[in-house]
């Protein structure tokens, strides 16, 4: 299948011209993101535009729409990943600060007098003092 605008080549040649691996090219053929057909001899042929195969452009320069959409998605996911990493770092910093505060609180509690040495029934002691002041 050859005309003025289109040229068909074997998988190895197409992969080299597009800067892709043969396996990637096979997957794109299966998904239908690259045009191709099975030749009568059983081999697969890839249809390339003259624009895709022009000698002045680096291999793989022209991207099809699914590749651009995938690249946009990858960029979006990278951005979200960076945001989530920053959120995780902020939470780690919060946890470290809370850990320090907890340690300081525990040291303060240890410095307090032992509650067992105080009278067990402070309410009863307070009531007896209060009753002493009430006139009889």
The 8 nearest C-alpha neighbors of each residue, nearest first, counted from 0:
[[1, 7, 2, 6, 5, 46, 44, 38],
 [2, 0, 6, 5, 7, 3, 4, 46],
 [1, 3, 5, 4, 6, 0, 7, 49],
 [2, 4, 5, 1, 6, 49, 48, 0],
 [3, 5, 2, 49, 48, 6, 1, 50],
 [6, 4, 48, 2, 47, 1, 3, 49],
 [5, 7, 1, 47, 46, 8, 48, 2],
 [8, 6, 46, 45, 44, 47, 0, 1],
 [7, 9, 44, 45, 13, 12, 10, 6],
 [8, 10, 44, 12, 11, 45, 13, 43],
 [11, 9, 13, 12, 14, 44, 21, 45],
 [10, 12, 14, 13, 9, 21, 15, 8],
 [13, 11, 15, 14, 9, 10, 16, 8],
 [14, 12, 16, 10, 15, 11, 8, 17],
 [15, 13, 19, 11, 17, 12, 21, 16],
 [14, 16, 18, 12, 13, 17, 11, 19],
 [15, 17, 13, 58, 14, 18, 12, 52],
 [18, 16, 59, 58, 14, 19, 15, 13],
 [17, 19, 58, 59, 15, 16, 14, 20],
 [20, 18, 14, 17, 23, 15, 21, 24],
 [19, 21, 23, 22, 14, 24, 18, 15],
 [20, 22, 24, 23, 14, 11, 25, 10],
 [21, 23, 25, 24, 20, 26, 19, 27],
 [24, 22, 26, 20, 25, 21, 27, 19],
 [23, 25, 21, 27, 22, 26, 28, 20],
 [26, 24, 22, 28, 23, 27, 21, 29],
 [27, 25, 29, 23, 28, 24, 30, 22],
 [26, 28, 30, 24, 32, 29, 25, 33],
 [27, 29, 31, 25, 33, 26, 30, 24],
 [30, 28, 26, 27, 31, 25, 32, 33],
 [31, 29, 27, 28, 32, 26, 33, 25],
 [30, 32, 28, 33, 29, 27, 34, 35],
 [31, 33, 27, 30, 28, 34, 65, 63],
 [34, 32, 28, 31, 27, 35, 45, 46],
 [35, 33, 46, 45, 31, 28, 32, 36],
 [34, 36, 45, 46, 44, 28, 33, 43],
 [37, 35, 44, 43, 38, 45, 34, 46],
 [36, 38, 43, 42, 41, 44, 39, 35],
 [37, 39, 41, 40, 42, 43, 36, 44],
 [40, 38, 41, 37, 42, 43, 36, 44],
 [39, 41, 38, 42, 37, 43, 44, 36],
 [42, 40, 38, 39, 37, 43, 44, 36],
 [43, 41, 38, 37, 40, 44, 39, 9],
 [42, 44, 37, 36, 38, 9, 10, 41],
 [43, 45, 9, 8, 36, 35, 7, 37],
 [46, 44, 35, 7, 8, 34, 9, 47],
 [45, 47, 7, 35, 34, 6, 5, 44],
 [48, 46, 6, 5, 7, 51, 45, 49],
 [49, 47, 5, 50, 51, 4, 52, 6],
 [48, 50, 52, 51, 4, 53, 5, 47],
 [49, 51, 48, 53, 52, 61, 47, 4],
 [52, 50, 48, 49, 53, 61, 47, 60],
 [51, 53, 49, 50, 54, 48, 16, 47],
 [52, 54, 50, 55, 51, 49, 56, 48],
 [53, 55, 56, 52, 57, 58, 51, 50],
 [56, 54, 53, 57, 52, 58, 50, 51],
 [57, 55, 54, 53, 60, 58, 52, 51],
 [56, 58, 60, 59, 55, 54, 18, 17],
 [59, 57, 17, 18, 16, 60, 56, 15],
 [58, 60, 17, 18, 61, 57, 62, 16],
 [61, 59, 58, 57, 62, 56, 51, 17],
 [62, 60, 59, 51, 63, 50, 58, 17],
 [63, 61, 66, 60, 64, 67, 59, 65],
 [62, 64, 66, 65, 67, 61, 32, 33],
 [63, 65, 67, 66, 68, 62, 32, 69],
 [66, 64, 68, 67, 63, 69, 32, 62],
 [65, 67, 69, 64, 68, 63, 62, 70],
 [68, 66, 70, 64, 69, 65, 71, 63],
 [69, 67, 65, 71, 66, 70, 72, 64],
 [68, 70, 66, 72, 67, 71, 65, 73],
 [69, 71, 73, 67, 72, 68, 66, 74],
 [72, 70, 68, 74, 69, 73, 67, 75],
 [71, 73, 69, 75, 70, 74, 76, 68],
 [72, 74, 70, 76, 75, 71, 77, 69],
 [75, 73, 77, 71, 72, 76, 70, 78],
 [74, 76, 72, 78, 73, 77, 71, 79],
 [75, 77, 79, 73, 78, 74, 80, 72],
 [78, 76, 80, 74, 75, 79, 73, 81],
 [77, 79, 75, 81, 76, 80, 74, 82],
 [80, 78, 82, 76, 81, 77, 83, 75],
 [79, 81, 77, 83, 78, 82, 76, 84],
 [80, 82, 84, 78, 79, 83, 77, 85],
 [83, 81, 79, 85, 80, 84, 78, 86],
 [82, 84, 86, 80, 85, 81, 87, 79],
 [83, 85, 87, 81, 86, 82, 80, 88],
 [86, 84, 88, 82, 83, 87, 89, 81],
 [87, 85, 83, 89, 84, 88, 90, 82],
 [86, 88, 84, 90, 89, 85, 83, 91],
 [87, 89, 91, 85, 86, 90, 84, 92],
 [88, 90, 86, 92, 87, 91, 85, 93],
 [91, 89, 93, 87, 92, 88, 94, 86],
 [90, 92, 88, 94, 93, 89, 87, 95],
 [91, 93, 89, 95, 90, 94, 88, 96],
 [94, 92, 90, 96, 91, 95, 97, 89],
 [93, 95, 97, 91, 96, 92, 98, 90],
 [94, 96, 98, 92, 93, 97, 91, 99],
 [97, 95, 93, 99, 98, 94, 92, 100],
 [98, 96, 100, 94, 99, 95, 101, 93],
 [97, 99, 95, 101, 96, 100, 94, 102],
 [98, 100, 102, 96, 97, 101, 103, 95],
 [101, 99, 97, 103, 102, 98, 104, 96],
 [102, 100, 104, 98, 103, 99, 97, 105],
 [101, 103, 105, 99, 104, 100, 98, 106],
 [104, 102, 100, 106, 101, 105, 99, 107],
 [103, 105, 107, 101, 106, 102, 100, 108],
 [106, 104, 108, 102, 107, 103, 101, 109],
 [105, 107, 109, 103, 104, 108, 102, 110],
 [108, 106, 104, 110, 105, 109, 103, 111],
 [107, 109, 105, 111, 110, 106, 104, 112],
 [108, 110, 106, 107, 111, 105, 112, 113],
 [109, 111, 107, 108, 106, 112, 113, 105],
 [112, 110, 108, 109, 113, 107, 114, 106],
 [113, 111, 114, 110, 109, 116, 108, 117],
 [112, 114, 115, 116, 111, 117, 109, 110],
 [115, 113, 116, 117, 112, 111, 118, 119],
 [116, 114, 117, 113, 119, 118, 112, 120],
 [115, 117, 114, 113, 118, 112, 119, 111],
 [118, 116, 115, 114, 119, 113, 121, 112],
 [119, 117, 120, 121, 116, 115, 124, 114],
 [120, 118, 121, 117, 115, 116, 114, 122],
 [119, 121, 122, 123, 118, 124, 117, 125],
 [120, 122, 124, 123, 118, 119, 125, 117],
 [123, 121, 125, 120, 124, 126, 127, 119],
 [122, 124, 126, 121, 125, 120, 127, 128],
 [125, 123, 121, 127, 122, 126, 128, 120],
 [124, 126, 122, 128, 123, 127, 121, 129],
 [127, 125, 129, 123, 128, 124, 130, 122],
 [126, 128, 130, 124, 129, 125, 131, 123],
 [129, 127, 131, 125, 126, 130, 124, 132],
 [128, 130, 126, 131, 127, 132, 125, 133],
 [129, 131, 127, 133, 132, 128, 126, 134],
 [130, 132, 128, 129, 133, 127, 134, 126],
 [133, 131, 130, 129, 134, 128, 127, 135],
 [132, 134, 130, 131, 135, 129, 128, 127],
 [135, 133, 132, 131, 130, 129, 128, 127],
 [134, 133, 132, 131, 130, 129, 127, 128]]
